[in-house]
Amino acid sequence: MRYFTIGFVLHFLLINKVYSQTPPPTTLLESNQIDANYGWYISNAGDINADGYDDVVVGADWYDNGQLNEGAVFVHMGSATGLETTPAAILESNQVEANMGRSVSRAGDVNNDGYDDIIVSSWLYDPGVTNAGRVYIYHGSASGINTTPAKTIDGNQFGANFGNCVSAAGDVNNDGYDDVVVGAWLYDAGQTDEGRVYVFLGSSTGITTPAVVVLEGNQEFAHFGNSAAGAGDVNADGYDDIVVAADRFDGGLSNEGKVLVYHGTATGINPIPAKEIEGNQDNANFGSEVASAGDVNNDGYDDIIVGSHKYEDGMADEGAAFIFHGSATGIIATPVTMLQNNDVLAYFGHSVRGAGDFNQDGFDDVMVGSILFENGSLAEGSAYLYKGSASGIITTPYLTIEGNQSEANMGRSVSGAGDVNNDGFPDVMASANFYDNGQLYEGVVYVYHMCADSLYADLDGDGFGDPLNLVNICNDTINLVEDNTDCDDTNASIYPGAIEICNSLDDDCNTLIDEGLIFETYYADADADFFGDVNDAGTSACLPIAGTVLDNTDCDDTNAFIFPGGIEICNGLDDDCNTLIDEGLIFEIYYVDADADFFGDINDAGTSACLPIAGTVTNNTDCDDANGDINSGETEICNLIDDNCDGFIDEGFDVVITTSALTATTFCQGGSVVLEASHNGIALQWKKNGAIIPGATSTTYTATKTGTYTCDASN
């Protein structure tokens, strides 16, 4: 069988809110059986075997092992590493539909033998009477829990559900033996389903019967005893007290609920309530669960926490939990604190419990479950841990645990776990009874190791914690320290007081970088010639920078052959960066040699250079640089041309006519020009236009008319 709560259809009305992320649990406990309902109720068990490690007890009231839904109780032992995931004992009812594990609790040390004991119930057990219910007391021992119950107490009324809730009561008569309280919420004692609560005293042999006191609801359908628990010593008179709820009580308002506080005395519980507190809101179910909160403000008086899972403060069935402080006269009826998560249909306050002083700051803390909370998953549920303080419980949760799985019902039960790893800090746990972790609806319990909330994660192990990594959940693999002055908790070489090295980091966490180190200016050396760019402004650093040098006198950082002290070569560049070009080299004048005859143009002014220039030579004696056959080194041939550039034409031949005579000459009418020829011949003959000029046989001839004149010589 499986029960679901109405109201899921309204989940889309949730407003957007931001919730803290759920940290992974230190330990995950599970039943590994489909539909086990593991975690319906969870509790610290005290130190069952007195080994210094607290233990826990988990109820799984639909567990099957031979009988359908007989139920079972799992006992998990503490150790140096925390709770052992394999149960040390599984206790069973061995009766079909008995639902053993509906309620489980530490009983305290009921026989004062030094070993803590537990109390568990099978609320639908039939001891000859259908659903009358049964309660078991199991004693602790050096070897763990004795699996044979030291005491079995049966209900005696049909359908009364004796054991619907069980709890340690503390030592109500201060005789040195712890006592227990049991509810039977559907008991009829004059009124239908009015409910009863029984208080049983401890002794040297354990829990004794009959009950020292039986309390009744005295109102039809009030469900008195739907929750009952030890309240601690709310008036500090030396006798522990109890708190009882009747969540269907009508006191002018339907199902408003009521909570009653009963004081302990030397003879046991005073049956007259010392305080009665009503819910004062229709259908709020004030008292859906009640528990001791410990001393949340450290004033010497224990306080209580009351859940009201259908309380409304602006949202339908959002739920609330109320903290009532103790005093010299007992519980003060006006709540000091109201806790909420402001989520519609969340059933916040469905489960409430004291968590002990998880951070050892002197103020006890509390937990609250909200089984239908939604933040991305339907009815995933959530659980919250709240810190105590001098003014009471702080309303901002210190830790939020979400189910993160649809219908997981995280927060079905919440509880302090005791100090399961004996590190000095009590631990906490919360259950999700419909969580799937390999088996459908098997249920799980999240266990968290707690720490002082002044501890910081030291992830790099240098002894200094990260100020932004305040630890609320202990992780055995993470170093924890009180000092939170580490400015980089990912680097073990960086911490306050470390030696500052050149790395552009604040090694000693004093907000300064590379202070006290020698800095130099480094310049880009792009051509890797060990001389930096003269135009680079430079970079200040305490270590060399790749691709840089300390010298910035390179006048050309793109050429590795140009640098101060370089060898000057003839290239038209300042190779040694002294602002001079090709200094110290031999220069010559080079003349254009257009006809490539190795003689330069006589008319070229020349170019000074330290290396030959293509198309030039070092002399300029060529009188015709357009003809490669005419130059100062040529041999004169008979061609009426000055072949060797000496100013004479065809010298060495029979007739030589001076160059000037060969040049076209213009003269006026009546004028003349004298032509002259040198010769080696016997006879001369001048000709005009190829025709003999009679009588013109001397070395000179005066021409008075235009024409082309030649002179022939013969031997």
C-alpha positions as CSV (number, residue, x, y, z in Angstrom):
1,M,0.0,0.0,0.0
2,R,1.1,3.5,-0.7
3,Y,-0.3,6.8,0.5
4,F,-0.1,10.1,-1.4
5,T,-1.2,13.5,-0.3
6,I,-3.6,15.6,-2.3
7,G,-2.6,19.0,-3.7
8,F,0.0,18.1,-6.3
9,V,-2.2,19.6,-9.1
10,L,-1.4,23.0,-7.8
11,H,2.4,22.7,-8.1
12,F,2.5,25.1,-11.1
13,L,1.5,27.9,-8.8
14,L,4.9,27.9,-7.2
15,I,6.6,31.3,-7.4
16,N,10.3,31.5,-8.4
17,K,12.6,31.3,-5.5
18,V,16.3,30.6,-5.0
19,Y,17.3,27.8,-2.7
20,S,20.7,26.7,-1.6
21,Q,22.1,23.7,-3.3
22,T,21.9,20.3,-1.6
23,P,25.4,19.1,-0.7
24,P,26.1,15.4,-1.3
25,P,25.6,13.4,2.0
26,T,28.6,12.1,3.8
27,T,26.8,8.8,4.1
28,L,23.8,7.4,2.2
29,L,21.8,4.7,3.9
30,E,19.2,2.7,1.9
31,S,17.1,-0.4,2.2
32,N,17.7,-2.0,-1.2
33,Q,14.2,-3.3,-1.3
34,I,11.3,-2.1,-3.5
35,D,8.5,-0.3,-1.6
36,A,10.3,-0.7,1.8
37,N,9.4,2.8,2.9
38,Y,12.9,3.0,4.5
39,G,13.3,6.2,6.5
40,W,9.6,6.6,7.4
41,Y,11.0,7.4,10.8
42,I,14.7,7.9,11.8
43,S,16.4,8.6,15.1
44,N,19.6,8.9,16.9
45,A,20.1,5.7,19.0
46,G,22.7,7.0,21.4
47,D,25.8,4.9,21.8
48,I,24.5,1.4,21.8
49,N,27.8,-0.4,22.4
50,A,29.5,2.4,24.4
51,D,32.4,2.5,21.9
52,G,32.4,6.3,21.7
53,Y,30.5,6.5,18.4
54,D,26.8,7.3,18.3
55,D,24.5,5.0,16.4
56,V,21.2,5.5,14.5
57,V,18.0,3.6,14.0
58,V,15.9,3.6,10.9
59,G,12.3,2.4,10.4
60,A,11.1,0.8,7.2
61,D,7.5,-0.1,8.0
62,W,6.7,-1.7,4.6
63,Y,9.7,-4.0,4.6
64,D,9.0,-7.6,3.6
65,N,11.1,-10.6,4.7
66,G,8.7,-13.5,4.8
67,Q,5.6,-11.4,5.7
68,L,4.1,-8.7,3.6
69,N,4.6,-5.2,5.1
70,E,5.8,-6.7,8.4
71,G,8.2,-3.8,8.6
72,A,11.7,-3.7,10.0
73,V,14.1,-1.6,12.0
74,F,17.7,-1.1,10.8
75,V,20.4,-0.4,13.4
76,H,23.5,1.3,11.9
77,M,26.6,1.6,14.0
78,G,28.9,4.6,14.2
79,S,32.7,4.4,13.6
80,A,35.8,6.5,13.0
81,T,34.6,7.1,9.4
82,G,30.9,7.5,10.3
83,L,27.9,5.3,10.0
84,E,28.4,1.8,8.6
85,T,26.1,1.4,5.6
86,T,25.6,-2.3,6.3
87,P,23.2,-2.5,9.3
88,A,24.5,-4.3,12.4
89,A,21.0,-5.6,13.0
90,I,17.7,-5.8,11.2
91,L,14.8,-6.2,13.7
92,E,11.5,-7.6,12.3
93,S,7.9,-8.1,13.5
94,N,7.3,-11.4,11.7
95,Q,3.6,-10.6,11.3
96,V,1.9,-9.6,8.1
97,E,1.0,-5.9,7.9
98,A,2.4,-5.2,11.4
99,N,4.3,-2.1,10.1
100,M,7.2,-2.4,12.4
101,G,9.3,0.7,12.3
102,R,6.4,3.1,12.1
103,S,8.1,4.9,14.9
104,V,11.7,4.5,16.3
105,S,13.7,6.3,18.9
106,R,16.6,6.3,21.2
107,A,15.3,5.2,24.6
108,G,18.2,6.5,26.6
109,D,19.8,4.1,29.1
110,V,16.7,2.6,30.6
111,N,18.6,0.2,32.9
112,N,21.6,2.4,33.6
113,D,24.1,-0.2,32.5
114,G,26.2,2.2,30.4
115,Y,24.7,1.1,27.1
116,D,22.0,3.1,25.3
117,D,18.8,1.4,24.4
118,I,16.2,1.8,21.7
119,I,12.4,1.8,21.5
120,V,10.5,0.8,18.3
121,S,6.9,0.1,17.4
122,S,4.7,-2.0,15.2
123,W,1.6,0.1,15.3
124,L,-0.6,-2.3,13.4
125,Y,0.5,-5.4,15.2
126,D,-2.2,-7.8,16.2
127,P,-1.5,-9.2,19.7
128,G,-4.8,-11.0,19.6
129,V,-6.5,-7.7,18.9
130,T,-6.5,-6.3,15.4
131,N,-4.2,-3.2,15.0
132,A,-3.9,-2.8,18.7
133,G,-0.2,-2.2,18.3
134,R,3.0,-3.3,19.9
135,V,6.1,-1.6,21.3
136,Y,9.6,-3.2,21.8
137,I,12.5,-2.2,24.0
138,Y,15.9,-3.4,22.9
139,H,18.9,-3.1,25.2
140,G,22.4,-2.1,24.1
141,S,25.5,-4.1,25.0
142,A,29.2,-4.2,24.3
143,S,28.5,-6.3,21.2
144,G,25.7,-4.0,20.0
145,I,21.9,-4.2,20.1
146,N,20.4,-7.3,21.6
147,T,18.1,-8.6,18.9
148,T,15.8,-10.2,21.4
149,P,13.6,-7.4,22.9
150,A,14.1,-6.8,26.6
151,K,10.6,-5.7,26.9
152,T,7.5,-6.1,24.7
153,I,4.4,-4.0,25.5
154,D,1.2,-4.6,23.6
155,G,-1.8,-2.4,23.0
156,N,-5.1,-3.8,24.2
157,Q,-7.8,-2.0,22.1
158,F,-8.9,-2.7,18.6
159,G,-7.5,-0.2,16.2
160,A,-5.9,2.0,18.9
161,N,-2.5,1.9,17.1
162,F,-0.5,1.7,20.3
163,G,3.0,2.8,19.3
164,N,2.0,5.2,16.5
165,C,4.7,7.3,18.1
166,V,7.5,6.3,20.6
167,S,10.2,8.4,22.2
168,A,12.7,8.7,24.9
169,A,11.2,10.8,27.8
170,G,14.5,11.5,29.5
171,D,14.6,10.8,33.3
172,V,11.2,12.2,34.4
173,N,11.6,11.2,38.0
174,N,15.3,11.8,38.3
175,D,16.1,8.3,39.6
176,G,19.0,7.6,37.3
177,Y,17.0,5.5,34.8
178,D,15.8,6.9,31.5
179,D,12.1,6.6,30.7
180,V,10.0,6.4,27.6
181,V,6.7,7.7,26.2
182,V,4.3,5.9,23.8
183,G,1.3,7.2,21.9
184,A,-1.9,5.5,20.9
185,W,-3.6,8.2,18.9
186,L,-6.8,6.3,18.1
187,Y,-7.5,5.0,21.6
188,D,-11.2,5.3,22.7
189,A,-11.6,6.2,26.4
190,G,-15.1,7.7,26.4
191,Q,-14.5,9.6,23.1
192,T,-13.9,8.0,19.7
193,D,-10.3,8.3,18.6
194,E,-9.5,10.8,21.4
195,G,-6.1,9.2,21.9
196,R,-3.8,8.2,24.8
197,V,-0.2,8.7,25.9
198,Y,1.7,6.3,28.2
199,V,4.8,7.0,30.2
200,F,6.9,4.0,31.3
201,L,9.7,4.3,33.8
202,G,13.1,2.7,33.6
203,S,14.7,0.6,36.3
204,S,17.7,-1.7,36.9
205,T,16.0,-4.3,34.8
206,G,14.8,-1.9,32.2
207,I,11.4,-0.5,31.3
208,T,8.7,-1.4,33.8
209,T,5.0,-1.9,33.3
210,P,2.3,-0.8,33.8
211,A,2.7,2.8,32.8
212,V,3.4,5.2,35.6
213,V,0.8,7.6,34.0
214,V,-1.7,7.4,31.2
215,L,-2.8,10.7,29.7
216,E,-6.0,11.1,27.6
217,G,-7.2,13.5,25.0
218,N,-10.8,13.8,26.2
219,Q,-12.1,15.0,22.9
220,E,-13.6,13.0,20.1
221,F,-11.2,12.6,17.1
222,A,-8.6,14.8,18.8
223,H,-5.8,12.3,18.0
224,F,-4.1,13.0,21.3
225,G,-0.7,11.4,21.1
226,N,-0.3,11.6,17.3
227,S,3.1,12.8,18.5
228,A,4.7,12.7,21.9
229,A,8.3,13.2,23.0
230,G,10.6,14.1,25.8
231,A,10.8,17.8,26.2
232,G,14.0,18.0,28.1
233,D,13.9,20.0,31.4
234,V,11.9,23.0,30.4
235,N,11.8,24.6,33.9
236,A,15.3,23.4,35.0
237,D,13.9,21.7,38.2
238,G,16.0,18.5,37.7
239,Y,13.1,16.5,36.3
240,D,12.7,15.9,32.6
241,D,9.4,16.8,31.0
242,I,7.3,15.6,28.1
243,V,5.4,17.3,25.2
244,V,2.3,15.8,23.7
245,A,0.3,16.8,20.6
246,A,-3.3,16.4,19.6
247,D,-3.3,17.7,16.0
248,R,-7.0,17.3,15.3
249,F,-8.1,19.1,18.5
250,D,-10.9,21.6,18.1
251,G,-10.8,24.5,20.5
252,G,-13.2,26.8,18.8
253,L,-11.5,26.1,15.4
254,S,-11.8,22.9,13.5
255,N,-8.6,20.7,13.6
256,E,-6.6,23.6,14.9
257,G,-4.5,21.3,17.1
258,K,-3.1,21.6,20.5
259,V,0.1,20.9,22.3
260,L,0.4,20.1,26.0
261,V,3.5,20.1,28.2
262,Y,3.7,17.9,31.3
263,H,6.3,18.3,34.0
264,G,8.3,15.6,35.6
265,T,8.2,15.0,39.3
266,A,9.8,12.7,41.9
267,T,7.0,10.2,41.3
268,G,6.9,10.5,37.5
269,I,4.9,12.8,35.2
270,N,2.4,15.1,36.7
271,P,-0.9,14.2,34.8
272,I,-2.1,17.8,34.9
273,P,-0.6,19.7,32.0
274,A,1.7,22.6,33.0
275,K,0.9,24.3,29.7
276,E,-1.6,24.0,26.9
277,I,-1.0,25.8,23.6
278,E,-3.6,25.9,20.8
279,G,-3.0,26.4,17.1
280,N,-5.7,29.0,16.6
281,Q,-6.1,28.4,12.9
282,D,-8.7,26.2,11.1
283,N,-7.2,22.9,9.9
284,A,-3.6,23.9,10.7
285,N,-2.9,20.6,12.5
286,F,-0.8,22.3,15.1
287,G,1.3,19.6,16.6
288,S,1.7,17.4,13.5
289,E,5.0,16.6,15.3
290,V,6.5,17.8,18.5
291,A,10.0,17.4,20.0
292,S,12.6,18.8,22.3
293,A,14.6,21.5,20.7
294,G,17.3,21.4,23.3
295,D,18.4,24.7,24.8
296,V,18.5,26.9,21.6
297,N,19.3,30.2,23.4
298,N,21.6,28.6,26.1
299,D,19.6,30.2,29.0
300,G,19.6,27.0,31.1
301,Y,16.0,26.0,30.1
302,D,15.1,23.5,27.5
303,D,12.9,24.5,24.7
304,I,10.4,22.7,22.4
305,I,9.7,22.7,18.6
306,V,6.2,22.2,17.2
307,G,5.3,21.5,13.6
308,S,2.0,22.6,12.0
309,H,2.2,21.2,8.5
310,K,-1.0,22.8,7.2
311,Y,-0.5,26.2,8.7
312,E,-1.2,29.0,6.3
313,D,0.5,32.4,6.3
314,G,-0.4,33.6,2.8
315,M,0.0,30.3,1.0
316,A,-2.3,27.2,1.1
317,D,-0.9,24.5,3.4
318,E,2.6,25.9,3.3
319,G,3.1,24.8,6.9
320,A,5.2,26.2,9.8
321,A,7.3,25.2,12.8
322,F,7.2,27.1,16.1
323,I,9.9,27.4,18.8
324,F,8.7,27.9,22.4
325,H,11.3,28.8,25.0
326,G,11.5,27.3,28.5
327,S,11.6,29.3,31.6
328,A,11.6,29.0,35.4
329,T,7.9,28.4,35.2
330,G,8.1,26.1,32.2
331,I,7.2,26.6,28.5
332,I,6.2,30.2,27.5
333,A,3.0,29.9,25.5
334,T,3.9,32.5,22.9
335,P,6.3,31.2,20.3
336,V,9.6,33.1,20.1
337,T,10.2,32.0,16.5
338,M,8.1,30.8,13.5
339,L,10.0,29.0,10.7
340,Q,8.6,28.8,7.1
341,N,9.8,28.0,3.6
342,N,7.0,30.0,2.0
343,D,6.1,27.3,-0.6
344,V,2.5,26.4,-1.4
345,L,1.4,22.9,-0.3
346,A,4.8,22.2,1.0
347,Y,3.7,20.7,4.4
348,F,6.7,22.4,6.1
349,G,6.7,21.2,9.7
350,H,5.5,17.7,8.9
351,S,8.6,16.6,10.8
352,V,10.5,18.5,13.5
353,R,13.3,17.5,15.8
354,G,16.2,18.9,17.8
355,A,19.6,18.5,16.2
356,G,21.8,18.9,19.3
357,D,24.6,21.5,19.1
358,F,26.1,20.5,15.8
359,N,28.6,23.3,15.7
360,Q,29.4,23.3,19.4
361,D,28.8,27.0,19.8
362,G,26.8,26.5,23.0
363,F,23.4,26.9,21.3
364,D,21.3,23.8,20.4
365,D,19.9,23.6,16.9
366,V,16.8,22.2,15.2
367,M,15.7,20.5,12.0
368,V,12.4,20.7,10.0
369,G,11.0,18.6,7.2
370,S,8.8,19.8,4.3
371,I,7.7,16.6,2.5
372,L,5.8,18.2,-0.4
373,F,8.2,21.0,-1.2
374,E,8.9,21.5,-4.9
375,N,11.8,23.2,-6.6
376,G,12.0,21.5,-10.0
377,S,10.6,18.1,-9.0
378,L,7.1,17.2,-8.0
379,A,6.8,16.6,-4.2
380,E,10.5,16.1,-4.0
381,G,10.5,17.4,-0.4
382,S,13.2,19.2,1.6
383,A,14.8,19.3,5.0
384,Y,16.3,22.3,6.8
385,L,18.8,22.7,9.6
386,Y,18.6,25.9,11.7
387,K,21.1,27.3,14.1
388,G,20.5,28.4,17.7
389,S,21.7,31.7,19.0
390,A,21.5,33.9,22.1
391,S,18.2,35.2,20.9
392,G,16.9,31.8,19.8
393,I,16.7,30.0,16.5
394,I,18.0,31.9,13.5
395,T,15.3,31.8,10.8
396,T,17.6,31.5,7.8
397,P,18.4,27.8,7.3
398,Y,22.0,26.9,7.7
399,L,21.6,23.8,5.5
400,T,19.0,23.0,3.0
401,I,18.6,19.4,1.7
402,E,16.3,18.9,-1.3
403,G,15.0,15.6,-2.6
404,N,15.8,16.4,-6.3
405,Q,13.6,13.5,-7.3
406,S,9.8,13.5,-8.0
407,E,7.8,12.2,-5.1
408,A,10.9,11.4,-3.0
409,N,9.4,13.1,0.1
410,M,12.7,14.3,1.5
411,G,12.1,15.5,5.0
412,R,9.6,12.6,5.9
413,S,11.7,12.4,9.0
414,V,14.6,14.5,10.3
415,S,16.9,14.0,13.3
416,G,20.1,14.7,14.9
417,A,22.3,11.6,14.5
418,G,24.5,12.1,17.5
419,D,28.3,12.2,16.9
420,V,28.6,9.1,14.7
421,N,32.3,9.6,14.0
422,N,33.3,11.0,17.4
423,D,34.9,14.1,16.1
424,G,33.3,16.3,18.7
425,F,30.5,17.6,16.4
426,P,27.0,16.0,16.4
427,D,25.8,15.0,13.0
428,V,22.4,15.3,11.3
429,M,20.3,13.2,9.0
430,A,17.1,13.4,6.9
431,S,15.1,10.7,5.1
432,A,13.3,10.5,1.8
433,N,11.1,7.4,2.2
434,F,9.9,7.2,-1.5
435,Y,13.4,7.8,-3.0
436,D,14.4,5.5,-5.8
437,N,18.1,4.5,-5.7
438,G,18.0,1.2,-7.7
439,Q,14.7,0.0,-6.3
440,L,11.4,1.8,-6.7
441,Y,10.3,3.6,-3.5
442,E,13.0,1.9,-1.4
443,G,13.8,5.1,0.6
444,V,17.1,6.6,1.6
445,V,18.6,8.4,4.6
446,Y,21.1,11.3,4.0
447,V,23.7,11.6,6.8
448,Y,25.8,14.7,7.1
449,H,29.0,15.0,9.3
450,M,28.9,18.4,10.8
451,C,31.7,20.8,11.9
452,A,32.3,24.0,13.7
453,D,30.8,26.7,11.4
454,S,34.0,28.7,12.0
455,L,35.9,26.1,10.1
456,Y,37.0,26.8,6.5
457,A,38.0,24.4,3.7
458,D,41.7,24.1,3.2
459,L,41.7,22.6,-0.2
460,D,45.4,23.0,-1.0
461,G,46.5,21.7,2.4
462,D,48.7,24.7,3.3
463,G,47.1,25.2,6.7
464,F,45.2,28.3,5.6
465,G,41.5,28.2,4.7
466,D,39.5,29.9,1.9
467,P,37.5,32.8,3.4
468,L,34.7,32.1,0.9
469,N,34.6,28.4,1.7
470,L,33.0,28.3,5.2
471,V,32.3,24.7,5.9
472,N,28.9,23.5,7.1
473,I,29.1,19.9,6.1
474,C,32.3,18.1,7.0
475,N,34.1,16.1,4.3
476,D,36.7,13.7,5.6
477,T,38.7,14.2,2.4
478,I,39.0,18.0,2.9
479,N,41.3,19.6,5.4
480,L,39.5,22.0,7.8
481,V,41.1,24.9,9.6
482,E,40.0,27.9,11.6
483,D,42.3,30.4,9.8
484,N,40.5,31.8,6.7
485,T,43.2,34.1,5.4
486,D,44.3,32.1,2.4
487,C,44.0,34.2,-0.7
488,D,44.3,31.3,-3.1
489,D,43.2,27.9,-1.7
490,T,44.0,26.1,-4.9
491,N,47.7,26.7,-4.6
492,A,49.6,25.3,-1.6
493,S,52.5,27.7,-2.2
494,I,50.3,30.7,-1.7
495,Y,49.4,31.6,1.9
496,P,50.0,34.4,4.5
497,G,53.7,34.6,5.3
498,A,54.9,32.7,2.2
499,I,58.1,33.8,0.5
500,E,57.2,36.2,-2.4
501,I,58.6,34.9,-5.7
502,C,58.5,36.4,-9.1
503,N,55.3,34.9,-10.6
504,S,52.9,37.8,-10.9
505,L,51.0,36.4,-7.9
506,D,50.4,37.6,-4.4
507,D,52.3,34.7,-2.8
508,D,52.1,36.0,0.8
509,C,48.5,37.2,0.6
510,N,49.3,40.8,1.5
511,T,47.5,42.2,-1.6
512,L,50.8,43.1,-3.2
513,I,52.3,41.2,-6.2
514,D,56.0,40.4,-6.4
515,E,56.9,43.0,-3.9
516,G,60.5,43.3,-2.6
517,L,61.9,41.7,-5.8
518,I,64.4,43.2,-8.2
519,F,62.7,44.4,-11.4
520,E,64.4,45.1,-14.7
521,T,63.2,46.4,-18.0
522,Y,63.0,43.9,-20.8
523,Y,62.8,44.9,-24.5
524,A,61.5,42.9,-27.5
525,D,64.2,41.1,-29.5
526,A,62.2,40.0,-32.5
527,D,65.2,39.0,-34.6
528,A,66.8,37.1,-31.7
529,D,70.2,38.8,-32.1
530,F,70.4,39.5,-28.3
531,F,69.8,43.2,-28.9
532,G,66.3,44.7,-28.2
533,D,64.3,47.0,-30.3
534,V,65.4,50.6,-29.8
535,N,61.8,51.8,-30.3
536,D,60.3,49.4,-27.7
537,A,59.2,51.1,-24.5
538,G,60.1,47.9,-22.6
539,T,58.3,45.8,-19.9
540,S,59.3,45.8,-16.3
541,A,59.6,42.3,-14.8
542,C,61.5,40.4,-12.1
543,L,62.2,37.5,-14.4
544,P,63.3,37.4,-18.0
545,I,60.4,37.4,-20.5
546,A,60.6,35.1,-23.4
547,G,61.7,36.9,-26.6
548,T,63.1,39.9,-24.7
549,V,66.6,41.2,-23.6
550,L,67.8,43.9,-21.3
551,D,69.6,45.9,-24.2
552,N,67.4,48.1,-26.4
553,T,70.1,49.4,-28.9
554,D,69.1,47.4,-31.9
555,C,68.3,49.9,-34.8
556,D,66.6,47.2,-36.9
557,D,65.0,44.5,-34.9
558,T,63.7,42.7,-38.0
559,N,67.2,41.8,-39.2
560,A,69.4,39.6,-37.1
561,F,72.5,40.8,-39.0
562,I,72.0,44.4,-37.9
563,F,72.9,45.2,-34.3
564,P,75.4,47.3,-32.3
565,G,78.9,45.9,-33.0
566,G,77.9,44.2,-36.1
567,I,80.3,44.0,-39.0
568,E,79.8,46.8,-41.5
569,I,79.3,45.4,-45.0
570,C,78.6,47.1,-48.3
571,N,74.8,47.0,-48.4
572,G,73.6,50.5,-48.0
573,L,72.5,49.7,-44.4
574,D,73.7,50.8,-41.0
575,D,74.9,47.3,-40.0
576,D,76.5,48.3,-36.7
577,C,73.8,50.8,-35.6
578,N,76.2,53.8,-35.3
579,T,74.0,55.9,-37.7
580,L,76.6,55.6,-40.5
581,I,76.1,53.6,-43.6
582,D,78.9,51.4,-45.2
583,E,81.6,53.4,-43.3
584,G,85.2,52.2,-43.6
585,L,84.7,50.5,-46.9
586,I,86.6,51.3,-50.3
587,F,84.4,53.3,-52.7
588,E,84.9,53.7,-56.5
589,I,83.2,55.7,-59.3
590,Y,81.1,53.5,-61.5
591,Y,80.1,54.7,-65.1
592,V,77.2,53.5,-67.2
593,D,78.3,50.9,-69.8
594,A,75.2,50.8,-71.9
595,D,76.8,48.9,-74.8
596,A,78.5,46.4,-72.4
597,D,81.9,46.8,-74.0
598,F,83.5,47.4,-70.5
599,F,84.1,51.0,-71.2
600,G,81.9,53.6,-69.6
601,D,80.1,56.5,-71.2
602,I,82.5,59.4,-71.4
603,N,79.7,61.8,-70.7
604,D,78.4,59.9,-67.5
605,A,79.2,61.8,-64.3
606,G,79.5,58.4,-62.5
607,T,78.2,56.9,-59.3
608,S,80.3,56.3,-56.1
609,A,79.8,52.8,-54.6
610,C,81.7,50.2,-52.6
611,L,80.4,47.4,-54.7
612,P,80.1,47.2,-58.5
613,I,76.8,48.4,-59.9
614,A,75.2,46.3,-62.6
615,G,75.7,47.8,-66.0
616,T,78.6,50.0,-65.0
617,V,82.4,50.0,-65.2
618,T,85.1,52.0,-63.5
619,N,86.4,54.0,-66.6
620,N,84.5,56.5,-68.7
621,T,86.5,56.6,-72.0
622,D,83.8,55.3,-74.3
623,C,83.0,58.1,-76.9
624,D,80.0,56.2,-78.2
625,D,78.3,54.1,-75.5
626,A,75.6,53.0,-77.8
627,N,78.1,51.0,-80.0
628,G,79.9,48.2,-78.4
629,D,82.6,48.3,-81.2
630,I,83.6,51.8,-80.4
631,N,85.7,52.4,-77.3
632,S,89.1,53.5,-76.2
633,G,90.5,50.0,-76.5
634,E,89.2,49.3,-79.9
635,T,91.5,48.9,-83.1
636,E,90.9,51.5,-85.7
637,I,89.5,50.2,-88.9
638,C,88.8,52.0,-92.1
639,N,85.1,53.0,-91.7
640,L,85.2,56.7,-91.5
641,I,84.5,56.3,-87.7
642,D,86.6,57.2,-84.7
643,D,86.7,53.6,-83.5
644,N,89.2,54.1,-80.6
645,C,87.9,57.4,-79.4
646,D,91.2,59.2,-79.9
647,G,89.6,62.0,-82.0
648,F,90.9,60.7,-85.3
649,I,89.1,58.8,-88.0
650,D,90.7,55.8,-89.7
651,E,94.1,56.9,-88.6
652,G,96.9,54.5,-89.8
653,F,95.2,54.1,-93.1
654,D,96.2,55.9,-96.4
655,V,93.9,58.8,-95.9
656,V,92.6,60.1,-92.7
657,I,90.1,62.9,-92.6
658,T,89.8,64.7,-89.3
659,T,86.6,64.2,-87.5
660,S,85.7,67.9,-87.8
661,A,85.9,67.6,-91.6
662,L,83.4,64.8,-91.6
663,T,80.9,66.7,-89.5
664,A,78.1,68.3,-91.5
665,T,79.0,71.9,-91.8
666,T,76.7,74.8,-92.7
667,F,78.1,78.0,-94.1
668,C,76.7,81.1,-95.8
669,Q,76.7,81.8,-99.5
670,G,80.0,83.2,-100.5
671,G,81.6,81.5,-97.5
672,S,83.9,78.4,-97.5
673,V,85.3,75.5,-95.3
674,V,88.8,74.1,-95.5
675,L,89.0,70.3,-95.7
676,E,92.3,68.6,-94.7
677,A,93.6,65.1,-95.2
678,S,96.7,63.4,-93.8
679,H,98.1,60.5,-96.0
680,N,100.9,58.2,-96.6
681,G,100.2,58.0,-100.3
682,I,102.0,59.5,-103.4
683,A,99.1,61.3,-105.0
684,L,95.9,62.7,-103.7
685,Q,92.6,63.4,-105.5
686,W,89.6,65.2,-103.9
687,K,86.1,64.3,-105.1
688,K,82.7,65.9,-104.7
689,N,79.7,63.8,-104.6
690,G,81.9,61.0,-106.0
691,A,83.1,63.1,-109.0
692,I,86.8,64.2,-109.4
693,I,87.5,67.8,-108.7
694,P,90.0,68.7,-111.3
695,G,93.2,70.1,-110.0
696,A,92.3,69.2,-106.3
697,T,95.4,67.1,-105.4
698,S,96.9,68.9,-102.4
699,T,96.4,68.0,-98.7
700,T,93.8,70.7,-98.3
701,Y,90.8,71.8,-100.3
702,T,88.7,74.8,-99.8
703,A,85.0,74.0,-100.4
704,T,82.8,76.8,-101.4
705,K,79.7,74.8,-102.3
706,T,77.7,72.2,-100.5
707,G,78.2,68.5,-101.2
708,T,79.9,65.3,-99.9
709,Y,83.7,65.5,-100.2
710,T,86.1,62.5,-100.2
711,C,89.8,62.2,-100.8
712,D,91.5,59.2,-102.5
713,A,95.2,58.4,-102.1
714,S,97.4,56.3,-104.3
715,N,100.9,54.9,-104.2
